[in-house]
Amino acid sequence: MTSGPGTAGALVEQYFESDAAFWSDVYRRADIFSVGVQRRQATALTWVDGLGLPLQTPILEVGCGTGMLSVALAQRRLSVRALDAVAEMVARTQRRAADLGVAAHLSAGVGDVHRLEAKDATFGVVVALGVLPWLHSPAIAIREMARVLRPGGWLIVSADNQRSLVNLVDPFRNPFLDPLKQAVIGLLRRPRPAGARPRGDR
């Protein structure tokens, strides 16, 4: 659920719209980022399985992406509502559910986690994996997810942080390299002495 006010929200939605194919492939890739996403989903499924939910328990996934988790939940004969702010993601979720024969257990639609259409106390479980960092108002979204949970229901949320493995192995994201990057930028911005050759020339 990446919807947000103004230009920022539109840019986020455009990003996911244009990158939908990547988010389908990420569950088949073996790079560090993809493996992290796969393990995140596997952990969420393990937690849901551990709840011992009755068949047809209503469960909501916000930010369903291409539907990998939602379809896996539908295969467990839970009653899944999958929402995303991006129409292409919703379409891919619907196609995947149909291809795997679980469309009867899953409904997917475009929606905004900041303004969920569901009534209070609708779902036994709400899942939001990797969604919060993309939201303009995470606190509002969390309140909405709590509102639609049944008393005693379960909210499963995950979000990356600066010290996640993906960030630590990426020199562009690693927070410990920030001082070095700033020092290099400072050196590159220093004026060259008069008559000096351009950088890179020998």
VEXZASE-889486 format. One record per atom (N, C-alpha, C): residue in one letter; x, y, z. Coordinates in steps of 0.001 Angstrom, whole numbers, padded with zeros to 6 digits, always signed. Layout:
N
AXYZ ...
//
This chain:
202
M+000841-001179+000000 M+000000+000000+000000 M+000881+001235+000000 T+001177+001746-001148 T+002140+002828-001255 T+001493+004172-001501 S+000176+004225-001467 S-000486+005473-001819 S-000132+006572-000844 G+000006+007792-001354 G+000346+008915-000494 G-000069+010208-001129 P-000016+011304-000380 P-000469+012576-000903 P+000532+013173-001874 G+000015+013839-002890 G+000866+014628-003762 G+001848+013823-004584 T+002909+014514-004963 T+003890+013956-005887 T+004604+012738-005318 A+004925+012751-004024 A+005685+011643-003435 A+004946+010320-003600 G+003653+010315-003278 G+002877+009089-003419 G+002802+008622-004855 A+002637+009565-005773 A+002570+009207-007191 A+003881+008601-007669 L+004995+009148-007207 L+006299+008619-007606 L+006506+007198-007089 V+006079+006951-005861 V+006216+005606-005299 V+005393+004615-006117 E+004166+004998-006437 E+003310+004108-007213 E+003879+003874-008609 Q+004423+004913-009228 Q+005038+004754-010547 Q+006229+003808-010478 Y+006993+003915-009398 Y+008155+003033-009237 Y+007721+001574-009212 F+006726+001248-008398 F+006294-000138-008294 F+005568-000597-009552 E+004855+000313-010198 E+004185-000029-011459 E+005217-000434-012512 S+006283+000345-012616 S+007295+000076-013638 S+008173-001119-013281 D+008227-001475-012009 D+009120-002540-011547 D+008363-003807-011161 A+007126-003947-011638 A+006305-005086-011233 A+006944-006414-011620 A+007573-006466-012785 A+008198-007720-013221 A+009310-008145-012263 F+010072-007172-011769 F+011134-007491-010810 F+010550-008148-009572 W+009422-007623-009086 W+008839-008156-007859 W+008187-009514-008072 S+007948-009887-009322 S+007549-011265-009605 S+008761-012187-009595 D+009870-011697-010139 D+011074-012522-010259 D+011850-012656-008954 V+011625-011737-008010 V+012465-011693-006816 V+012379-012987-006003 Y+011283-013718-006146 Y+011129-014954-005382 Y+011820-016142-006053 R+012411-015897-007231 R+013167-016953-007909 R+014655-016624-008005 R+015039-015452-007556 R+016427-015015-007678 R+017241-015463-006462 A+018576-015406-006601 A+019452-015883-005527 A+020380-014800-004996 D+020155-013531-005356 D+020982-012461-004803 D+020565-012181-003363 I+021369-011424-002649 I+021138-011216-001218 I+019801-010541-000958 F+019470-009517-001746 F+018197-008834-001534 F+017032-009798-001706 S+017053-010578-002789 S+015950-011495-003074 S+015824-012570-002004 V+016947-013108-001567 V+016909-014122-000509 V+016324-013529+000767 G+016655-012269+001062 G+016065-011613+002224 G+014559-011502+002119 V+014066-011143+000940 V+012618-011058+000720 V+011977-012434+000866 Q+012616-013449+000312 Q+012082-014809+000411 Q+012019-015282+001862 R+013061-014996+002627 R+013081-015421+004031 R+012043-014652+004844 R+011841-013384+004491 R+010807-012600+005178 R+009443-013241+004976 Q+009141-013629+003746 Q+007857-014276+003486 Q+007762-015617+004204 A+008836-016401+004159 A+008820-017705+004820 A+008587-017564+006319 T+009185-016534+006914 T+008992-016295+008346 T+007543-015945+008641 A+006955-015080+007815 A+005558-014702+008020 A+004644-015916+007905 L+004895-016768+006927 L+004073-017969+006773 L+004236-018911+007962 T+005451-019016+008474 T+005676-019850+009657 T+004884-019321+010843 W+004880-018005+011015 W+004111-017411+012110 W+002615-017672+011940 V+002114-017479+010725 V+000687-017719+010485 V+000355-019183+010735 D+001187-020079+010234 D+000941-021507+010462 D+000917-021830+011953 G+001761-021150+012713 G+001823-021400+014150 G+000610-020927+014922 L-000221-020103+014301 L-001417-019606+014986 L-002529-020643+015028 G-002450-021659+014183 G-003490-022678+014159 G-004854-022118+013805 L-004913-021276+012798 L-006164-020612+012429 L-007162-021598+011831 P-008442-021442+012140 P-009465-022265+011484 P-009514-021973+009985 L-009959-022943+009201 L-010141-022711+007775 L-011078-021526+007553 Q-010803-020776+006495 Q-011596-019608+006098 Q-011486-018426+007058 T-010511-018455+007952 T-010264-017261+008762 T-009952-016094+007830 P-010623-014961+007986 P-010338-013814+007116 P-008993-013183+007454 I-008175-012990+006432 I-006844-012433+006622 I-006603-011363+005559 L-006035-010262+005958 L-005775-009138+005057 L-004273-008979+004860 E-003847-008887+003594 E-002477-008469+003317 E-002520-007114+002636 V-001873-006127+003238 V-001759-004810+002615 V-000378-004703+001979 G-000348-004097+000794 G+000897-004092+000038 G+001214-005479-000470 C+000245-006111-001119 C+000394-007519-001505 C+001386-007729-002633 G+001774-006657-003329 G+002705-006828-004434 G+002147-007767-005485 T+002962-008696-005945 T+002529-009616-006994 T+001806-010843-006455 G+001514-010845-005158 G+000616-011841-004599 G+001240-013128-004109 M+002547-013171-003977 M+003186-014417-003560 M+002707-014871-002185 L+002699-013955-001216 L+002266-014317+000132 L+000765-014555+000174 S-000002-013682-000452 S-001459-013828-000423 S-001898-015161-001010 V-001287-015553-002116 V-001640-016830-002734 V-001228-017996-001835 A-000069-017898-001206 A+000357-018955-000280 A-000622-019086+000883 L-001147-017965+001346 L-002147-018007+002415 L-003457-018608+001913 A-003845-018267+000690 A-005064-018838+000116 A-004929-020346-000070 Q-003719-020813-000378 Q-003492-022253-000502 Q-003689-022975+000822 R-003624-022236+001916 R-003883-022803+003234 R-005366-022743+003577 R-006183-022391+002609 R-007640-022306+002740 R-008070-021250+003757 L-007279-020173+003830 L-007706-018992+004559 L-008432-018083+003581 S-009274-017215+004089 S-010030-016294+003239 S-009249-014987+003136 V-008578-014783+002022 V-007580-013724+001895 V-008136-012528+001131 R-007913-011362+001696 R-008152-010098+000998 R-006792-009464+000757 A-006431-009266-000497 A-005126-008717-000864 A-005310-007318-001432 L-004606-006349-000855 L-004712-004963-001312 L-003343-004426-001714 D-003350-003574-002733 D-002149-002845-003115 D-002589-001538-003760 A-001727-000538-003698 A-002037+000750-004312 A-001802+000746-005816 V-001142-000289-006329 V-000738-000340-007738 V-001581-001378-008480 A-002281-000935-009517 A-003195-001811-010241 A-002479-002999-010877 E-001275-002788-011391 E-000542-003885-012026 E-000202-004971-011015 M+000120-004597-009794 M+000390-005588-008753 M-000870-006403-008456 V-001995-005724-008370 V-003262-006412-008108 V-003580-007385-009241 A-003373-006952-010483 A-003643-007825-011628 A-002764-009073-011589 R-001506-008904-011238 R-000605-010061-011147 R-001033-011002-010021 T-001500-010434-008916 T-001999-011263-007814 T-003203-012080-008261 Q-004127-011441-008961 Q-005322-012144-009430 Q-004964-013262-010407 R-004032-012981-011321 R-003627-014011-012286 R-002956-015185-011581 R-002122-014880-010607 R-001434-015961-009892 R-002439-016823-009130 A-003406-016195-008490 A-004425-016959-007759 A-005215-017858-008707 A-005556-017328-009882 A-006298-018129-010859 A-005443-019278-011387 D-004184-018992-011695 D-003294-020022-012242 D-003096-021174-011264 L-003086-020866-009972 L-002836-021894-008958 L-004120-022441-008339 G-005261-022031-008891 G-006531-022617-008488 G-007048-022212-007125 V-006672-021024-006653 V-007135-020592-005330 V-007925-019287-005398 A-008414-018937-006585 A-009149-017679-006732 A-010383-017631-005836 A-010952-018788-005516 A-012136-018812-004656 A-011818-018402-003226 H-010549-018466-002855 H-010143-018129-001488 H-009451-016769-001392 L-009392-016029-002499 L-008643-014774-002512 L-009373-013727-003339 S-009528-012557-002760 S-010004-011400-003521 S-008935-010323-003441 A-008677-009667-004558 A-007622-008657-004620 A-008182-007368-005198 G-007703-006250-004676 G-008177-004969-005176 G-007216-003848-004854 V-007407-002740-005550 V-006621-001537-005295 V-007188-000843-004063 G-006312-000419-003169 G-006770+000247-001958 G-005645+000991-001271 D-006015+001742-000255 D-005065+002575+000494 D-005105+002170+001958 V-003978+001743+002486 V-003918+001297+003879 V-004218+002431+004853 H-004078+003673+004423 H-004420+004803+005292 H-005933+004964+005457 R-006697+004351+004535 R-008158+004456+004562 R-008754+003115+004128 L-008645+002128+004975 L-009168+000812+004640 L-010690+000838+004591 E-011245+000161+003602 E-012697+000150+003439 E-013382-000872+004335 A-012643-001793+004902 A-013232-002841+005729 A-013823-002266+007012 K-014826-002948+007527 K-015434-002555+008794 K-014506-002909+009956 D-014793-002331+011104 D-014029-002644+012306 D-014085-004150+012589 A-012995-004679+013127 A-012945-006064+013618 A-013343-007077+012544 T-012808-006920+011349 T-013139-007811+010236 T-012198-009007+010134 F-010913-008809+010387 F-009905-009820+010059 F-009275-010446+011300 G-008971-011732+011190 G-008253-012408+012256 G-006770-012110+012235 V-006249-011820+011044 V-004830-011509+010868 V-004705-010408+009822 V-003793-009480+010070 V-003411-008478+009069 V-001900-008565+008893 V-001460-008603+007637 V-000035-008731+007327 V+000404-007551+006467 A+001554-006967+006812 A+002136-005879+006014 A+003652-006054+006024 L+004193-006629+004973 L+005628-006910+004904 L+006329-005871+004036 G+007268-005148+004629 G+008041-004172+003878 G+007247-002993+003375 V+006126-002708+004000 V+005220-001656+003518 V+005481-000309+004188 L+005692-000318+005492 L+005718+000933+006262 L+006696+001978+005729 P+007908+001611+005287 P+008834+002651+004823 P+008344+003428+003603 W+007375+002892+002880 W+006880+003544+001670 W+005668+004430+001929 L+005191+004482+003148 L+003949+005194+003457 L+004210+006624+003887 H+003291+007515+003556 H+003438+008913+003982 H+003070+009098+005442 S+002223+008227+005994 S+001796+008350+007395 S+001700+006959+008021 P+002824+006359+008392 P+002796+005007+008952 P+001909+004872+010182 A+001875+005896+011033 A+001064+005803+012251 A-000415+005661+011911 I-000870+006413+010915 I-002266+006302+010485 I-002531+004903+009946 A-001607+004393+009154 A-001772+003061+008583 A-001848+001991+009669 I-001000+002095+010675 I-001023+001107+011761 I-002345+001175+012517 R-002840+002385+012748 R-004143+002512+013415 R-005250+001872+012583 E-005190+002059+011271 E-006196+001453+010401 E-006108-000071+010436 M-004899-000602+010398 M-004749-002054+010459 M-005256-002595+011789 A-004981-001876+012867 A-005479-002299+014179 A-007002-002228+014234 R-007564-001226+013595 R-009027-001052+013606 R-009746-002239+012978 V-009205-002755+011870 V-009907-003828+011165 V-009586-005208+011735 L-008693-005275+012723 L-008398-006546+013386 L-009493-006910+014379 R-009810-008175+014439 R-010722-008660+015469 R-010042-008595+016837 P-010810-008502+017909 P-010203-008584+019244 P-009404-009886+019377 G-008177-009768+019827 G-007318-010938+019928 G-006674-011342+018614 G-006864-010520+017565 G-006269-010823+016268 G-004774-010544+016252 W-004149-010837+015121 W-002693-010747+015004 W-002313-009788+013888 L-001379-008892+014192 L-000818-007973+013207 L+000642-008359+012975 I+000979-008718+011747 I+002340-009116+011387 I+002918-008044+010473 V+003955-007353+010960 V+004538-006225+010236 V+006050-006412+010175 S+006640-006054+009049 S+008098-006037+008954 S+008526-004778+008223 A+009750-004330+008523 A+010323-003178+007821 A+011835-003291+007876 D+012493-002912+006787 D+013954-002902+006768 D+014487-001807+007683 N+015753-001940+008059 N+016415-000880+008804 N+017809-000671+008220 Q+018471+000385+008648 Q+019763+000730+008059 Q+020810-000355+008219 R+020681-001155+009275 R+021695-002173+009541 R+021265-003565+009080 S+020288-003617+008198 S+019919-004909+007628 S+021057-005422+006755 L+021107-006728+006555 L+022191-007329+005781 L+022255-006744+004378 V+021088-006521+003781 V+021059-005970+002425 V+021778-004631+002371 N+021536-003786+003362 N+022172-002469+003372 N+023658-002552+003700 L+024029-003463+004580 L+025430-003552+004987 L+026340-004004+003850 V+025839-004851+002967 V+026683-005339+001876 V+026605-004452+000637 D+025740-003452+000668 D+025605-002527-000460 D+026362-001245-000131 P+027457-000943-000844 P+028233+000258-000500 P+027453+001550-000652 F+026400+001541-001448 F+025594+002744-001601 F+024656+002957-000412 R+024350+001880+000322 R+023392+001960+001425 R+024036+001827+002801 N+025222+001264+002868 N+025851+000968+004154 N+026041+002250+004967 P+025365+002369+006140 P+025470+003608+006920 P+026866+003847+007481 F+027644+002783+007671 F+028986+002943+008227 F+029962+003562+007220 L+029589+003548+005949 L+030441+004154+004926 L+030101+005621+004671 D+029081+006143+005343 D+028690+007540+005111 D+029837+008523+005351 P+030606+008401+006454 P+031721+009349+006640 P+032734+009304+005499 L+033042+008095+005017 L+033983+007975+003906 L+033418+008613+002643 K+032136+008362+002383 K+031521+008940+001186 K+031518+010464+001253 Q+031231+011014+002442 Q+031233+012473+002585 Q+032635+013046+002399 A+033637+012320+002896 A+035017+012789+002724 A+035411+012806+001247 V+035032+011768+000527 V+035347+011711-000902 V+034636+012827-001655 I+033363+013052-001314 I+032618+014136-001962 I+033299+015473-001705 G+033761+015662-000453 G+034453+016907-000124 G+035714+017102-000944 L+036468+016019-001115 L+037689+016104-001921 L+037381+016431-003377 L+036341+015825-003893 L+035989+016056-005294 L+035488+017476-005535 R+034951+018094-004500 R+034421+019449-004652 R+035477+020533-004437 R+036638+020135-003962 R+037690+021137-003733 R+038141+021729-005062 P+038347+023030-005106 P+038809+023644-006361 P+040210+023161-006710 R+040450+022957-007989 R+041770+022531-008445 R+042699+023734-008526 P+043971+023528-008236 P+044940+024624-008391 P+044981+025105-009837 A+045279+026364-009995 A+045370+026933-011340 A+046388+026162-012169 G+046008+025823-013377 G+046906+025117-014286 G+046914+023618-014116 A+046167+023107-013126 A+046149+021654-012918 A+045367+020982-014033 R+045806+019773-014390 R+045083+019021-015408 R+043776+018482-014828 P+042761+018260-015669 P+041499+017687-015180 P+041733+016346-014507 R+040933+016054-013488 R+041057+014779-012789 R+040867+013636-013777 G+041697+012630-013630 G+041619+011474-014510 G+042634+011523-015629 D+043165+012720-015922 D+044200+012826-016953 D+045542+012384-016383 R+046370+011834-017213 R+047709+011420-016786 R+048766+012250-017509 
//
